[in-house]
């Protein structure tokens, strides 16, 4: 395996590093978003109704570390401070989310660079031999194809993860905004 990677050229090292980092980032963010998954619509409507009635002491449908539960648990806090707290929770989820498109672009361009290098090697082998040496030509083409494949192996999951996490963040943001409005209107009616 090591000899294969050596034959593929130095560009494989950054591609492997990007790939490892990308999958590590996906796993890290997956764990974060698993704990902060938007709640189903029916459960959310039920939660809204209970909050309007002032029944927020027993939020049994939510884990205690869920962003909605954390915001609801802010007792005696003014609406603006509760909103700042919610924004902080969202910022934690949003952290490093922009790395995914950058990672996809970087790995695609690095793969393209390796592809170009592999094709250059193939054409130089063709030119220097005076004729078509199949093994030299195949080595350059293989280098080009491996570079392309490694770039795509990193780019595709990165873009898919970004789309999924961004959708979950948007849904959770909407749910938090709704809960903040419900809690704010309830506080106004009590005042």
C-alpha atoms as an extended CHARMM CRD file, in Angstrom:
* protein
*
       191  EXT
         1         1  UNK       CA              0.0000000000        0.0000000000        0.0000000000  PROA      1               0.0000000000
         2         2  UNK       CA              2.8210000000        2.3990000000        0.8770000000  PROA      2               0.0000000000
         3         3  UNK       CA              4.6130000000        1.6940000000       -2.3980000000  PROA      3               0.0000000000
         4         4  UNK       CA              1.3510000000        2.3430000000       -4.2450000000  PROA      4               0.0000000000
         5         5  UNK       CA              0.9720000000        5.7050000000       -2.5070000000  PROA      5               0.0000000000
         6         6  UNK       CA              4.5960000000        6.5680000000       -3.2910000000  PROA      6               0.0000000000
         7         7  UNK       CA              4.0010000000        5.8280000000       -6.9560000000  PROA      7               0.0000000000
         8         8  UNK       CA              0.9590000000        8.0850000000       -6.9610000000  PROA      8               0.0000000000
         9         9  UNK       CA              3.0400000000       11.1380000000       -6.1180000000  PROA      9               0.0000000000
        10        10  UNK       CA              3.3200000000       13.7130000000       -3.3670000000  PROA      10              0.0000000000
        11        11  UNK       CA             -0.1530000000       15.1640000000       -4.0260000000  PROA      11              0.0000000000
        12        12  UNK       CA             -1.6860000000       12.0870000000       -2.3840000000  PROA      12              0.0000000000
        13        13  UNK       CA             -0.4850000000       13.2420000000        1.0580000000  PROA      13              0.0000000000
        14        14  UNK       CA             -2.6450000000       16.4080000000        1.1560000000  PROA      14              0.0000000000
        15        15  UNK       CA             -5.5680000000       14.4850000000       -0.3110000000  PROA      15              0.0000000000
        16        16  UNK       CA             -5.3250000000       11.8580000000        2.4190000000  PROA      16              0.0000000000
        17        17  UNK       CA             -4.9540000000       14.5720000000        5.0760000000  PROA      17              0.0000000000
        18        18  UNK       CA             -8.0130000000       16.4120000000        3.7350000000  PROA      18              0.0000000000
        19        19  UNK       CA             -9.9610000000       13.1750000000        3.6230000000  PROA      19              0.0000000000
        20        20  UNK       CA             -9.1040000000       12.2320000000        7.2080000000  PROA      20              0.0000000000
        21        21  UNK       CA             -9.8970000000       15.7360000000        8.4490000000  PROA      21              0.0000000000
        22        22  UNK       CA            -13.1660000000       15.7940000000        6.4880000000  PROA      22              0.0000000000
        23        23  UNK       CA            -14.4240000000       12.5250000000        7.9120000000  PROA      23              0.0000000000
        24        24  UNK       CA            -13.3660000000       13.5330000000       11.4100000000  PROA      24              0.0000000000
        25        25  UNK       CA            -15.2520000000       16.8020000000       11.0420000000  PROA      25              0.0000000000
        26        26  UNK       CA            -18.3430000000       14.9950000000        9.7750000000  PROA      26              0.0000000000
        27        27  UNK       CA            -18.2980000000       12.6500000000       12.7760000000  PROA      27              0.0000000000
        28        28  UNK       CA            -17.7550000000       15.5200000000       15.1970000000  PROA      28              0.0000000000
        29        29  UNK       CA            -20.5980000000       17.6170000000       13.8060000000  PROA      29              0.0000000000
        30        30  UNK       CA            -22.8420000000       14.5420000000       13.5480000000  PROA      30              0.0000000000
        31        31  UNK       CA            -22.4650000000       13.9770000000       17.2800000000  PROA      31              0.0000000000
        32        32  UNK       CA            -23.2310000000       17.6180000000       17.9720000000  PROA      32              0.0000000000
        33        33  UNK       CA            -26.3100000000       17.6870000000       15.7390000000  PROA      33              0.0000000000
        34        34  UNK       CA            -27.5320000000       14.3310000000       17.0540000000  PROA      34              0.0000000000
        35        35  UNK       CA            -27.9260000000       15.9130000000       20.4990000000  PROA      35              0.0000000000
        36        36  UNK       CA            -29.5380000000       19.0510000000       19.0280000000  PROA      36              0.0000000000
        37        37  UNK       CA            -31.8050000000       17.4160000000       16.4520000000  PROA      37              0.0000000000
        38        38  UNK       CA            -34.9470000000       19.4420000000       15.6680000000  PROA      38              0.0000000000
        39        39  UNK       CA            -37.9540000000       17.8680000000       17.3350000000  PROA      39              0.0000000000
        40        40  UNK       CA            -40.8170000000       16.3890000000       15.2820000000  PROA      40              0.0000000000
        41        41  UNK       CA            -43.6330000000       18.7550000000       14.3320000000  PROA      41              0.0000000000
        42        42  UNK       CA            -46.3080000000       17.0920000000       16.4830000000  PROA      42              0.0000000000
        43        43  UNK       CA            -44.0860000000       17.1200000000       19.5610000000  PROA      43              0.0000000000
        44        44  UNK       CA            -43.1730000000       20.7440000000       18.8270000000  PROA      44              0.0000000000
        45        45  UNK       CA            -46.8390000000       21.8040000000       18.5820000000  PROA      45              0.0000000000
        46        46  UNK       CA            -47.5860000000       20.0380000000       21.8530000000  PROA      46              0.0000000000
        47        47  UNK       CA            -44.6280000000       21.8160000000       23.4580000000  PROA      47              0.0000000000
        48        48  UNK       CA            -45.8380000000       25.1840000000       22.1880000000  PROA      48              0.0000000000
        49        49  UNK       CA            -49.2870000000       24.5920000000       23.6290000000  PROA      49              0.0000000000
        50        50  UNK       CA            -47.9330000000       23.6310000000       27.0260000000  PROA      50              0.0000000000
        51        51  UNK       CA            -45.6430000000       26.6590000000       27.0860000000  PROA      51              0.0000000000
        52        52  UNK       CA            -48.5350000000       29.0000000000       26.2360000000  PROA      52              0.0000000000
        53        53  UNK       CA            -50.3830000000       27.5640000000       29.2240000000  PROA      53              0.0000000000
        54        54  UNK       CA            -47.3480000000       28.0350000000       31.4430000000  PROA      54              0.0000000000
        55        55  UNK       CA            -46.6190000000       24.3090000000       31.8110000000  PROA      55              0.0000000000
        56        56  UNK       CA            -42.8940000000       24.4000000000       31.2830000000  PROA      56              0.0000000000
        57        57  UNK       CA            -41.8850000000       22.6570000000       34.4820000000  PROA      57              0.0000000000
        58        58  UNK       CA            -42.1700000000       19.2080000000       32.8930000000  PROA      58              0.0000000000
        59        59  UNK       CA            -40.5970000000       19.2350000000       29.4570000000  PROA      59              0.0000000000
        60        60  UNK       CA            -40.3640000000       15.4640000000       29.2720000000  PROA      60              0.0000000000
        61        61  UNK       CA            -40.2210000000       15.2430000000       25.4700000000  PROA      61              0.0000000000
        62        62  UNK       CA            -36.7750000000       16.8500000000       25.3280000000  PROA      62              0.0000000000
        63        63  UNK       CA            -33.3830000000       15.7160000000       26.5860000000  PROA      63              0.0000000000
        64        64  UNK       CA            -32.0640000000       18.0850000000       29.2360000000  PROA      64              0.0000000000
        65        65  UNK       CA            -29.1330000000       19.1660000000       27.0300000000  PROA      65              0.0000000000
        66        66  UNK       CA            -31.2940000000       19.9420000000       23.9640000000  PROA      66              0.0000000000
        67        67  UNK       CA            -31.1170000000       23.6450000000       22.9360000000  PROA      67              0.0000000000
        68        68  UNK       CA            -34.8960000000       24.0610000000       23.2850000000  PROA      68              0.0000000000
        69        69  UNK       CA            -34.8370000000       22.6210000000       26.8120000000  PROA      69              0.0000000000
        70        70  UNK       CA            -31.8760000000       24.8190000000       27.7360000000  PROA      70              0.0000000000
        71        71  UNK       CA            -33.6550000000       27.9750000000       26.5270000000  PROA      71              0.0000000000
        72        72  UNK       CA            -36.9210000000       27.0570000000       28.2600000000  PROA      72              0.0000000000
        73        73  UNK       CA            -35.0290000000       26.3330000000       31.4840000000  PROA      73              0.0000000000
        74        74  UNK       CA            -33.7910000000       29.9520000000       31.6590000000  PROA      74              0.0000000000
        75        75  UNK       CA            -36.0730000000       31.0720000000       34.4910000000  PROA      75              0.0000000000
        76        76  UNK       CA            -36.1170000000       34.6790000000       35.6150000000  PROA      76              0.0000000000
        77        77  UNK       CA            -34.1710000000       35.8170000000       32.5570000000  PROA      77              0.0000000000
        78        78  UNK       CA            -35.4210000000       38.6770000000       30.4180000000  PROA      78              0.0000000000
        79        79  UNK       CA            -36.4330000000       38.0040000000       26.8140000000  PROA      79              0.0000000000
        80        80  UNK       CA            -33.3860000000       39.7760000000       25.3130000000  PROA      80              0.0000000000
        81        81  UNK       CA            -30.9880000000       37.7630000000       27.4850000000  PROA      81              0.0000000000
        82        82  UNK       CA            -32.8060000000       34.5450000000       26.6230000000  PROA      82              0.0000000000
        83        83  UNK       CA            -32.4430000000       35.4390000000       22.9520000000  PROA      83              0.0000000000
        84        84  UNK       CA            -28.7040000000       36.0600000000       23.3640000000  PROA      84              0.0000000000
        85        85  UNK       CA            -28.4080000000       32.6860000000       25.0880000000  PROA      85              0.0000000000
        86        86  UNK       CA            -30.2450000000       30.9870000000       22.1910000000  PROA      86              0.0000000000
        87        87  UNK       CA            -27.9780000000       32.7090000000       19.6820000000  PROA      87              0.0000000000
        88        88  UNK       CA            -24.9660000000       31.4090000000       21.5870000000  PROA      88              0.0000000000
        89        89  UNK       CA            -26.3140000000       27.8630000000       21.4030000000  PROA      89              0.0000000000
        90        90  UNK       CA            -26.8770000000       28.2210000000       17.6540000000  PROA      90              0.0000000000
        91        91  UNK       CA            -23.4170000000       29.7100000000       17.1760000000  PROA      91              0.0000000000
        92        92  UNK       CA            -21.9210000000       26.6200000000       18.8050000000  PROA      92              0.0000000000
        93        93  UNK       CA            -23.7520000000       24.4110000000       16.3100000000  PROA      93              0.0000000000
        94        94  UNK       CA            -22.8210000000       26.6520000000       13.4040000000  PROA      94              0.0000000000
        95        95  UNK       CA            -19.1450000000       26.6280000000       14.3450000000  PROA      95              0.0000000000
        96        96  UNK       CA            -16.9500000000       25.0480000000       11.6290000000  PROA      96              0.0000000000
        97        97  UNK       CA            -19.9770000000       24.3990000000        9.4000000000  PROA      97              0.0000000000
        98        98  UNK       CA            -18.4720000000       26.6590000000        6.7350000000  PROA      98              0.0000000000
        99        99  UNK       CA            -15.4440000000       24.3700000000        6.6070000000  PROA      99              0.0000000000
       100       100  UNK       CA            -17.4100000000       21.7830000000        4.6250000000  PROA      100             0.0000000000
       101       101  UNK       CA            -17.7510000000       23.7090000000        1.3330000000  PROA      101             0.0000000000
       102       102  UNK       CA            -14.1610000000       24.9550000000        1.6630000000  PROA      102             0.0000000000
       103       103  UNK       CA            -12.9710000000       21.4040000000        2.2830000000  PROA      103             0.0000000000
       104       104  UNK       CA            -14.9070000000       20.1570000000       -0.7530000000  PROA      104             0.0000000000
       105       105  UNK       CA            -13.4250000000       22.8520000000       -2.9760000000  PROA      105             0.0000000000
       106       106  UNK       CA             -9.9100000000       22.3400000000       -1.6830000000  PROA      106             0.0000000000
       107       107  UNK       CA            -10.0170000000       18.5700000000       -2.0920000000  PROA      107             0.0000000000
       108       108  UNK       CA            -11.5100000000       18.8630000000       -5.5850000000  PROA      108             0.0000000000
       109       109  UNK       CA             -8.8130000000       21.3140000000       -6.6590000000  PROA      109             0.0000000000
       110       110  UNK       CA             -6.0630000000       19.2190000000       -5.0780000000  PROA      110             0.0000000000
       111       111  UNK       CA             -7.4340000000       16.1750000000       -6.9080000000  PROA      111             0.0000000000
       112       112  UNK       CA             -7.4860000000       18.1690000000      -10.1220000000  PROA      112             0.0000000000
       113       113  UNK       CA             -3.8630000000       19.1590000000       -9.5440000000  PROA      113             0.0000000000
       114       114  UNK       CA             -2.9460000000       15.4920000000       -9.1100000000  PROA      114             0.0000000000
       115       115  UNK       CA             -4.8880000000       14.6590000000      -12.2610000000  PROA      115             0.0000000000
       116       116  UNK       CA             -2.9800000000       17.2470000000      -14.2550000000  PROA      116             0.0000000000
       117       117  UNK       CA              0.3400000000       15.9940000000      -12.8200000000  PROA      117             0.0000000000
       118       118  UNK       CA             -0.5740000000       12.4160000000      -13.7310000000  PROA      118             0.0000000000
       119       119  UNK       CA             -1.4600000000       13.3870000000      -17.2750000000  PROA      119             0.0000000000
       120       120  UNK       CA              1.8180000000       15.2960000000      -17.5960000000  PROA      120             0.0000000000
       121       121  UNK       CA              3.6990000000       12.1860000000      -16.4520000000  PROA      121             0.0000000000
       122       122  UNK       CA              1.7920000000       10.1160000000      -19.0060000000  PROA      122             0.0000000000
       123       123  UNK       CA              2.5500000000       12.5100000000      -21.8610000000  PROA      123             0.0000000000
       124       124  UNK       CA              6.2150000000       12.8450000000      -20.8630000000  PROA      124             0.0000000000
       125       125  UNK       CA              6.5280000000        9.0490000000      -20.8600000000  PROA      125             0.0000000000
       126       126  UNK       CA              4.9300000000        8.9770000000      -24.2810000000  PROA      126             0.0000000000
       127       127  UNK       CA              7.2720000000       11.6590000000      -25.5820000000  PROA      127             0.0000000000
       128       128  UNK       CA             10.5020000000       10.3710000000      -24.0670000000  PROA      128             0.0000000000
       129       129  UNK       CA             10.0280000000        6.7960000000      -25.2190000000  PROA      129             0.0000000000
       130       130  UNK       CA              9.5120000000        7.7650000000      -28.8310000000  PROA      130             0.0000000000
       131       131  UNK       CA              6.6250000000        5.3410000000      -28.8780000000  PROA      131             0.0000000000
       132       132  UNK       CA              3.8050000000        4.3430000000      -26.6450000000  PROA      132             0.0000000000
       133       133  UNK       CA              5.1990000000        2.4160000000      -23.6580000000  PROA      133             0.0000000000
       134       134  UNK       CA              1.9730000000        1.0130000000      -22.2100000000  PROA      134             0.0000000000
       135       135  UNK       CA              3.3050000000        0.6400000000      -18.6600000000  PROA      135             0.0000000000
       136       136  UNK       CA              4.6030000000        4.2260000000      -18.4380000000  PROA      136             0.0000000000
       137       137  UNK       CA              1.4340000000        5.5790000000      -20.0030000000  PROA      137             0.0000000000
       138       138  UNK       CA             -0.7620000000        3.4950000000      -17.6970000000  PROA      138             0.0000000000
       139       139  UNK       CA              1.1630000000        4.7030000000      -14.6320000000  PROA      139             0.0000000000
       140       140  UNK       CA              0.5150000000        8.3440000000      -15.4610000000  PROA      140             0.0000000000
       141       141  UNK       CA             -3.1490000000        7.7290000000      -16.2080000000  PROA      141             0.0000000000
       142       142  UNK       CA             -3.5400000000        5.7150000000      -12.9980000000  PROA      142             0.0000000000
       143       143  UNK       CA             -1.9860000000        8.5810000000      -11.0450000000  PROA      143             0.0000000000
       144       144  UNK       CA             -4.4700000000       10.9700000000      -12.6370000000  PROA      144             0.0000000000
       145       145  UNK       CA             -7.4670000000        8.7660000000      -11.8820000000  PROA      145             0.0000000000
       146       146  UNK       CA             -6.4420000000        8.0870000000       -8.2730000000  PROA      146             0.0000000000
       147       147  UNK       CA             -6.0520000000       11.8290000000       -7.6730000000  PROA      147             0.0000000000
       148       148  UNK       CA             -9.4920000000       12.5150000000       -9.0810000000  PROA      148             0.0000000000
       149       149  UNK       CA            -11.0540000000        9.7190000000       -7.0450000000  PROA      149             0.0000000000
       150       150  UNK       CA             -9.4210000000       10.8090000000       -3.7770000000  PROA      150             0.0000000000
       151       151  UNK       CA            -10.5390000000       14.3930000000       -4.3290000000  PROA      151             0.0000000000
       152       152  UNK       CA            -14.1190000000       13.2810000000       -4.9270000000  PROA      152             0.0000000000
       153       153  UNK       CA            -14.0930000000       10.8680000000       -1.9780000000  PROA      153             0.0000000000
       154       154  UNK       CA            -13.5720000000       13.8930000000        0.2560000000  PROA      154             0.0000000000
       155       155  UNK       CA            -15.6670000000       16.4630000000       -1.6270000000  PROA      155             0.0000000000
       156       156  UNK       CA            -18.9200000000       14.5150000000       -2.0050000000  PROA      156             0.0000000000
       157       157  UNK       CA            -19.4330000000       13.5560000000        1.6720000000  PROA      157             0.0000000000
       158       158  UNK       CA            -18.3820000000       17.0640000000        2.7410000000  PROA      158             0.0000000000
       159       159  UNK       CA            -21.0200000000       18.7150000000        0.5720000000  PROA      159             0.0000000000
       160       160  UNK       CA            -23.6770000000       16.1960000000        1.5900000000  PROA      160             0.0000000000
       161       161  UNK       CA            -22.9000000000       16.6940000000        5.2850000000  PROA      161             0.0000000000
       162       162  UNK       CA            -22.9770000000       20.4750000000        4.8740000000  PROA      162             0.0000000000
       163       163  UNK       CA            -26.4270000000       20.3440000000        3.2650000000  PROA      163             0.0000000000
       164       164  UNK       CA            -27.7900000000       18.0270000000        5.9580000000  PROA      164             0.0000000000
       165       165  UNK       CA            -26.3730000000       19.9760000000        8.8970000000  PROA      165             0.0000000000
       166       166  UNK       CA            -27.4070000000       23.3140000000        7.4090000000  PROA      166             0.0000000000
       167       167  UNK       CA            -30.9870000000       22.0560000000        7.0220000000  PROA      167             0.0000000000
       168       168  UNK       CA            -31.0710000000       20.8280000000       10.6290000000  PROA      168             0.0000000000
       169       169  UNK       CA            -29.6570000000       24.1400000000       11.8410000000  PROA      169             0.0000000000
       170       170  UNK       CA            -32.2710000000       26.1070000000        9.8980000000  PROA      170             0.0000000000
       171       171  UNK       CA            -35.1040000000       23.9880000000       11.3140000000  PROA      171             0.0000000000
       172       172  UNK       CA            -33.7570000000       24.2460000000       14.8590000000  PROA      172             0.0000000000
       173       173  UNK       CA            -33.3450000000       28.0140000000       14.4650000000  PROA      173             0.0000000000
       174       174  UNK       CA            -37.0050000000       28.2960000000       13.4790000000  PROA      174             0.0000000000
       175       175  UNK       CA            -38.0590000000       26.2130000000       16.4570000000  PROA      175             0.0000000000
       176       176  UNK       CA            -35.9650000000       28.2940000000       18.8390000000  PROA      176             0.0000000000
       177       177  UNK       CA            -37.3610000000       31.5410000000       17.4180000000  PROA      177             0.0000000000
       178       178  UNK       CA            -40.9090000000       30.2540000000       17.8610000000  PROA      178             0.0000000000
       179       179  UNK       CA            -40.2620000000       29.1950000000       21.4540000000  PROA      179             0.0000000000
       180       180  UNK       CA            -38.6770000000       32.5810000000       22.2010000000  PROA      180             0.0000000000
       181       181  UNK       CA            -41.7820000000       34.3460000000       20.8450000000  PROA      181             0.0000000000
       182       182  UNK       CA            -44.1020000000       32.1060000000       22.8740000000  PROA      182             0.0000000000
       183       183  UNK       CA            -42.0980000000       32.6610000000       26.0550000000  PROA      183             0.0000000000
       184       184  UNK       CA            -41.8690000000       36.4030000000       25.3780000000  PROA      184             0.0000000000
       185       185  UNK       CA            -45.6140000000       36.7690000000       24.7940000000  PROA      185             0.0000000000
       186       186  UNK       CA            -46.3480000000       34.7640000000       27.9250000000  PROA      186             0.0000000000
       187       187  UNK       CA            -44.0740000000       37.0400000000       29.9650000000  PROA      187             0.0000000000
       188       188  UNK       CA            -45.8000000000       40.1260000000       28.5240000000  PROA      188             0.0000000000
       189       189  UNK       CA            -49.2200000000       38.7900000000       29.4630000000  PROA      189             0.0000000000
       190       190  UNK       CA            -48.0450000000       38.1420000000       33.0390000000  PROA      190             0.0000000000
       191       191  UNK       CA            -46.6240000000       41.6680000000       33.3820000000  PROA      191             0.0000000000
